[in-house]
Amino acid sequence: MSCYYVGLDVHKASVCIAVLNPEGKLVMESVIETSASTILDFLTGLRGQVEVTFEEGTHAAWLYDVLHKTKAHIIVCDPRKNRLLHDGNKSDKVDARKLAQLLRAGLLSPVYHGEHGTRDLKELVRSYEYLVEDSTRVMNRIKALYRSRAIACAGTDVYKLQRREQWLTKLPGSGARARAELLYSELDHLSGLRRDARKALIAECRRHPASKLLSKVPTLGPVRVAQLISAVVTPHRFRGKRQFWSYCGLAVVTRSSGDHQLIGEQVRRRKKAPETRGLTRSHNRTLKYVFKSAALTASRCEPFKTWYSKLLARGLRPELARVTMARKIAAITLAVWKAGADLDGGKVIEQAA
């Protein structure tokens, strides 16, 4: 049976396609319209086993759903790890050809795309996060307006509806007050949208069986649970907690060189410990925020507060202690989710570390 390796360089108006055979020879190259029917017609014309790849981007989720209807094996690859595309000349056809070459050599790092069951939740989570960002941006602009005129505005009192008239009178000039009133009006509108988005998010999250399990993990509230489910989809993607830590940005990156030395006629490993270089930078930002914010909450309440105090008493810096707690919460979350059983509150501290 013939086999083809297909690289797609996807853009708003066009898709560049390069097709390689098992020997690496370019057998077909084309530029087609970015539409589902055109792409499906092209791939249907390829007889035999077909493997397709394209980079994660704006059209990735849509194209993955379109190609899922075919019998082709699909790999959505991580563009940050495709170093070959940055070497030499660059064009749409060159990029498509290089993607096909990387696919044939098995050098692509796949990006997970979940099933349709979490698509609605993903959209609601994304909408809520955007509204949180927009609200934070407006709040920062309000404080910047007061600070630019040397008016102290620490805390949240400056945002309260019943105190706004007092704050507005502190601003010199009608222009500054008019600007502040517009910002307050924008903040009120965004706050209402944010509340509505949060209600819709929680309602959709409760439709998923995992939400009941994860909500029993300490410090994981309804919003964090929704973000977890939308980002992870299934815990069985990860072999163990170390792979999950790496995906969440909580794994430690180490560097070493000259690991072995010759002693007599035997090659032995050096005892020098590898140097650490912080946490992994290639990660899911939503999950890192979820677990680090959960660790910050856990440092103030039981059952983690006592353990956090012991970490500080041993000389660990507060930021490193919170990272340790984030790793523990992530490990507990993965264990509970995989087991599909309720968390035993008396064994929270002993379960993972």
N, C-alpha and C positions, 0 to 999 in steps of 0.2 A: 504494500500500500504506500502511495506517495505521501510525503509529509512536507508541509509548507510552514515557514516562519514569517509572520506578517507583523511589520512595524507600522504603527499609525502615528503621524504627527498631526494632532487635532488643533484646529483654529476655528474662529467664529464663522467664517464663510467657507472654508475648504478643509479637506483632509488629504494629506499626502500619504500615500501607501507604498511600501516597499515589500516585496515578497522574495524570500530566499528559499532555495531548495536545501536538502540535507547536506550537500557539499559546500554550501555557502555561496553559491552562484546566484546573482540577481536575475530572476526569471521574469519579473513583472514590476512595473513602476507606474503609478498613476496618481492624478490629482482629481478628486471628486468633490461634490457638494457635501456640506455638513448637514445631512438629513438621514433619518433612520432607514428609509426605503433604499436610498442609493448605496449606503454602506452594506446593508443586508444583501442587496443584489450582487454587489462585488464579491462578497465572501461566499455566497452560494455558488458562484461559478468555479470555486476552487474545490477540486475533487480530492478526497482522501483526508488524512489527519491534518488539522489546521490549528496552529497556536498563534494567538494574537496578543500583542502588548501595546500599551500606550501609557503615557505619564499621568499621574494624579494631577488634577487641575479642575478648572471650572466645569468642563464637560464630562468629567470622569464618571460621576454617578449616573448621569443620563446614558452615556455610551455603554457603561457596564450593563445596565438594564436592557438596552437594545441588543447587545451581543449575547446576552444570556439566553435569548431565544434560539440561538444557533447551537450546533454541536461543537463549536470551537472551544479550545482551552484558553481561558482569558487570564492574563496577568496585568494588573494595574500596578505600575512600578513607581518607586519613589524617585522623583527627579533630583533630589539632593545627593543621591548616590550614583548617578549616571555620569561619572567623571569623563567617560569617553566622548560625550557630546560636547564638552568644552574644548577639546583638542582639534586643531586644524580648522579648515573652513567650516562655516555654519550656514545652513539653509534648511528649508523645510524638507527637501528631498534627502539631504545629507543626514538630517536628524532621524528621519524615518528609516533610512538604511542602517544607521548605527543602532537604533533600537532593535531592529530585526537581528543584527549581528549579536547583540548582547543576549537576546532571547535564545538564539541558537546555541550560544556558549553556556547558557544557564547562569549568567552573571547578574541577573536582575534581583532587586529587593522588592518583593511584592507588598502592596498596601491592601489591608483587609477591607472588603466591602461586604457589609452584612446583608441579611435577607430583608424582604419588604416589610416584615413585621415591625421594624423599628424606624422606618422612614418618617412616619408622622411625628414620632417622638423626637427624632433628630431635628426636624424643622422647627418644632416648638421650642426645643432647647436652644437652638441657634437664635431664634427670635427673642427669647428671654435674655440671652447673654448680650445681644446687641442693644437691647433696651437698658440693661444695667450699665453698659459702657457709655451709652449716650447720656444717661442720668448722671453718671460720675463726671463726665466731661462738663456738663452744665453746672454742676455743683462746684467744680474747680474754677469755672469762669466767674461764678458769683463771688467766691472768696478772693479770687485775683482782683476783682473790681474794688473790693474794700481794702485789700492789702496794698494796692497801688496808691492809695491815698492815706497810708499809715494808720489804718483803722484796724485794731486787733479783732480777729473774728475766729478764734479757736473754738473747736467743738461744733456741735450741730445746732446751736441756738439760732444761728443766722438763717437757717432754712425753715424754721417753724412758722406756720401761718399766722399765729396769734402775736408774733413778735416782729413781723415784717415792717410795720409802720415805724416802729422805733429804729430799726436798722436803716430804713430809707431816709429818715430825717438826718442821719449822720453823714449822708453823701452830699458834698457841696456841688451845687449846680443842677439845673433841671435836666441836662443831657445825661448825666450819670444816673440820676434817679429813673429816668425813662428807660435807660438801658437795663437797669436792675429790675424794673417791673417786667420787662419783656423776658428776661432770664427766669424770673420767678414764674411767669406764666408758662414758659416752656417746661420748667421743672415740674409744675403741677400736671401738665398734660402727659409728660413722660411717666410720672409716678402712677397715674391712672392706667396707662397702657401696660406698665410693668406689673401692676397688680392683676390685671386681666390675663396677661401672658402667664403669670405664675399659677393662676387657677387652672387655666387650660393645660399647662404643663403637668401639674400634679394629677389632674383628672386622667390624662392620657397615660401617665406613668403607672397608675393603679391598675390599668388593664393588663399589665405584664406580670406574670407569676413571680418573677424575681423581686419585684418591688416589696412584697411582704417580707421576704427573707432579709433583704438588705436594710430595710428600715429598722431592724432590730439590732444592727451593729451600732455600737455607741458612736455618737457624734455625726452619724450620717443622717441628715434630715431629708425631707422629701425632694428638695431641689437637687441636692448632691446625689441622691439615689437615681433621679431622672438623668442627670448628666452621666453617671456611671453606666447605666443601661444603654443609653444612646451611643456612647463611645466604645464600649466593650462588646455589646450585643450578646456574646456568649463567652463564659469563662474558659471553655474547653479549647480556646485558641492558644492558651498558654500551658506549657508543660508543667511549670511550677512557679513558685513565688519569685524566683530570681528573674525569669523572663518577664513576669508582670512588673517587677520593679523597674526593669530597663525600659519597658513601654511607657511607664508612668514618669520617667525621668528621675527615679530615685536610686538607680544603680550607680555605684562608684566606678569611675574610669581610672584604670591604672596603666602605667607605662614602665617598661623594663627593657634592658638590653644587656647582651652578654650574660645570659642566664646560666650558662654552664662553664665549667673549668676542668682542665685535665689535671688529675692528681695521680701521679704514677702512670699507670696504663688504663685508668678508669676515668670516664667522663661523669662528673657529678654536678649536681645543681648547686649554684651559689646560695648561701643563706641570706643574702641581702634582700630585704623586703622590697617589692615593687613600689614605685612612687605613685601617689594618688594625684589625680588631676581633676578633682571635683566630681560633679554628677554628670551623667550622660546628657548631651545636648540634643540628641535626636530622640524626641519623645512626643507624646500626646500632651499638649499644653493644658487641655481641659482636665485631664486626670491628675496632672501634677498640682493644679490649683485645688482640685477637690480634696486630695489627701493632705496637702500642706495646710489648707484652711481647717480641715478636720483635726489635724494635729494641734493647731493653735487653740481650737476649742477644747480639745482633750486635755491640754495642759492646765486648764482652769477648773475641771470637774472630774469626778470619779467616773469610771474605775481607773483612769489613767493618771490622775493628778498625783497620787502617791508615788507611782513609779517614775513619773517625770521628775519629782523632787529628788528621788534617789539618784537619777542620772546626773542632776546638777551637783549633788553632794559628792559624787565621784570625780568631779572636776570637769565634766563635759560642758562645753559652751552651750548656751541656750539654743542657738540656731541649729547646732548639730544634734542636740537632744530632741528638738522638734522633728528633724529629718528622721531620726531613729523611730520616733513615735509614728510618723507618717508611713514608714516602711512596715511597722507592726500592724497598723490599721489596714493597710493594703493587703498584707498577707492574710489577716483574719477575714477580710472581705472576700478574697479569692477562695479561701477554704470553705467558707459558709456557702458561697454561691455554687461551687463545684459539688459539694456534698448534698445540697438541696435540703438541708436540715436546719432547724432553728438553732440560734446561738445560745449556748449555755452561759449565762451571765457570770457564773462563778468561776469560769475557766478562761476569761478574756485575756488575762495577762499571760497565762501559760501556753496559749495556743500557738502563737507564732512569734518568731524573732530571728 
